[in-house]
Amino acid sequence: MARRPMTRRLLLSYLSLILLVLLALEVPFGFLYARSELNRFSHTAELGAVTLAAVCEEKLEHGLMSDLPDLAHSYARRTDSTVLVTDRKGIVRVDTATASAVGRNLSSEPDIATALRDQPSTGISEDLVPGRKVLFATAPGTSSGTVPCVVRSLYSLAPLAQRIHATWGALALVGLGALAVVALIGFVFARWITRPLRALEDATAQLADGRLTNPPATDRGPPELRRLAASFSRTATRLQHLLHTQEAFASEASHQLKTPLTSLRLRLENFEPHLAPSAQASLNDAIGEVGRLSRMVQGLLALARLENSAITPETVDLDAVVADRAAIWAAFAGDQRVGIAVAGMPVGKVRAVTGALEQIIDNLLSNALRASPPGTTITLATVTAPANGGCTQPMVELHVVDQGAGMTETDRERAFDRFWRASDAHHDGTGLGLPMVQRLTHASGGDVTLNAAPDGGLDAVVRLRPAQCARPRNQPTVHCKCPPLRGYGTAGSRNAAETVSRPDP
């Protein structure tokens, strides 16, 4: 369901448009129908009252007053109404609703007074019948300018209301039916449009993983999407060809370059017995440059393999890897009278590419060891840091802190550029170690930054995601800026027994 937001949006847009059209058409029509029905009902009632008043006036002219009750009751039954007849003074002579009203003087009531002045009136009133609205039609019976009688007919509005409500119900049903039909057609149309987009999404995810196994169909959907799918397929095919070419080059170069470099170094070393002592320094420099070239080639090939491979983070025990690499590097550090200490709280398992943590720690320790003077300590510290700087989940930090000369802010910003080395560097590094650390960290879903250590030196901070908070497959990597290390001498940190190697003062 989460993959169909566009289908839902398209369907909602269709339904919203049709709903607005239906409201714009049906609501005015409903009100117009109700008004026309009320006008028609009022006109019919007024016409009936005028006709009945004329008949009553004729009866009175011929002295047939006794015929008025039968005439009124007959009209009331035929029209489902209540009829009241008054004389010229407004005295009730006939009332089909109740006989007790006969003899009452209604000349003061507005409609009767208007009719006595020879003016008919029609309207809706709540006062004529207690508790409900009725339609009244009051008409005078005129003869030679005089008003011998007045007829008032009262009609219940319930039948009219029922017809109007039935019409509103019919309009609602028509609207719902139209919405249902549009929803069905819109759903089919939206699926027809979005199906190629979903296929492109799947193909893009496959291509991001390194191999397009199910290319999108180019014969489905609108013409624009068909052309887009065809262009994407051609681009993906070209990219895969380029990736395969680069992979083949990296594989072949790793074999073709090793042998000549090894052979060149051996030949240079064979020159040593035949050279004058004054040329020995130049030979050593040449051998050192060949070794640096060999390491540079190996680093470039490693980076090429990283960039051309589909790698997926897995669960790795960070504490175990830190302890293992610290133990291995202790011997190398001891030769330079540099200590390696492990500190911080145990953090457990993290998400990382297989083998990446070992390479990350090795490269950071190698750089730290070059910068550390004798008698100092390199600290490997692990902490769990809260989310910040755009991160949405808690992160695990690995700090590699040395006590060397450190780096300027400008140098720290350029340290991850390939082949870059500080202007004051006096070692044979290739300038590829930190770029490889950054590439491996990003591939693992984390980030790496270089900060100034509080006590001098450099604090290399690697941030990784804990295993229980793994990033979803389609969520982009979040790069976070880490705060500098604040020290690890507090309670709860790993105790001094975990110090792997510490130099004598």
Stockholm file with secondary structure:
# STOCKHOLM 1.0

chainA/1-505         MARRPMTRRLLLSYLSLILLVLLALEVPFGFLYARSELNRFSHTAELGAVTLAAVCEEKLEHGLMSDLPDLAHSYARRTDSTVLVTDRKGIVRVDTATASAVGRNLSSEPDIATALRDQPSTGISEDLVPGRKVLFATAPGTSSGTVPCVVRSLYSLAPLAQRIHATWGALALVGLGALAVVALIGFVFARWITRPLRALEDATAQLADGRLTNPPATDRGPPELRRLAASFSRTATRLQHLLHTQEAFASEASHQLKTPLTSLRLRLENFEPHLAPSAQASLNDAIGEVGRLSRMVQGLLALARLENSAITPETVDLDAVVADRAAIWAAFAGDQRVGIAVAGMPVGKVRAVTGALEQIIDNLLSNALRASPPGTTITLATVTAPANGGCTQPMVELHVVDQGAGMTETDRERAFDRFWRASDAHHDGTGLGLPMVQRLTHASGGDVTLNAAPDGGLDAVVRLRPAQCARPRNQPTVHCKCPPLRGYGTAGSRNAAETVSRPDP
#=GR chainA/1-505 SS CTTCHHHHHHHHHHHHHHHHHHHHHHHHHHHHHHHHHHHHHHHHHHHHHHHHHHHHHHHHHTTCGGGHHHHHHHHHHHHTEEEEEEETTSBEEEESSCGGGTTCBCTTSHHHHHHHTTCCEEEEESSSSTTSCEEEEEEEEEETTEEEEEEEEEEESHHHHHHHHHHHHHHHHHHHHHHHHHHHHHHHHHHHHHHHHHHHHHHHHHHHTTCCSSCCCSSSSCHHHHHHHHHHHHHHHHHHHHHHHHHHHHHHHHHHTHHHHHHHHHHHHHTGGGSCGGGHHHHHHHHHHHHHHHHHHHHHHHHHHHHHSCCCCEEEEHHHHHHHHHHHHHHHHHHTTCEEEEEECCCCEEEECTTHHHHHHHHHHHHHHHHCCTTCEEEEEEEEECCCTTCCSCEEEEEEECCSCCCCHHHHHHTTSTTCCCTTCCSCCCSCHHHHHHHHHHHTTCEEEEEECTTSSEEEEEEECBGGGCCCTTSCCCCCCCCCCCCSCSTTSCCGGGCCBCCCC
#=GC SS_cons         CTTCHHHHHHHHHHHHHHHHHHHHHHHHHHHHHHHHHHHHHHHHHHHHHHHHHHHHHHHHHTTCGGGHHHHHHHHHHHHTEEEEEEETTSBEEEESSCGGGTTCBCTTSHHHHHHHTTCCEEEEESSSSTTSCEEEEEEEEEETTEEEEEEEEEEESHHHHHHHHHHHHHHHHHHHHHHHHHHHHHHHHHHHHHHHHHHHHHHHHHHHTTCCSSCCCSSSSCHHHHHHHHHHHHHHHHHHHHHHHHHHHHHHHHHHTHHHHHHHHHHHHHTGGGSCGGGHHHHHHHHHHHHHHHHHHHHHHHHHHHHHSCCCCEEEEHHHHHHHHHHHHHHHHHHTTCEEEEEECCCCEEEECTTHHHHHHHHHHHHHHHHCCTTCEEEEEEEEECCCTTCCSCEEEEEEECCSCCCCHHHHHHTTSTTCCCTTCCSCCCSCHHHHHHHHHHHTTCEEEEEECTTSSEEEEEEECBGGGCCCTTSCCCCCCCCCCCCSCSTTSCCGGGCCBCCCC
//
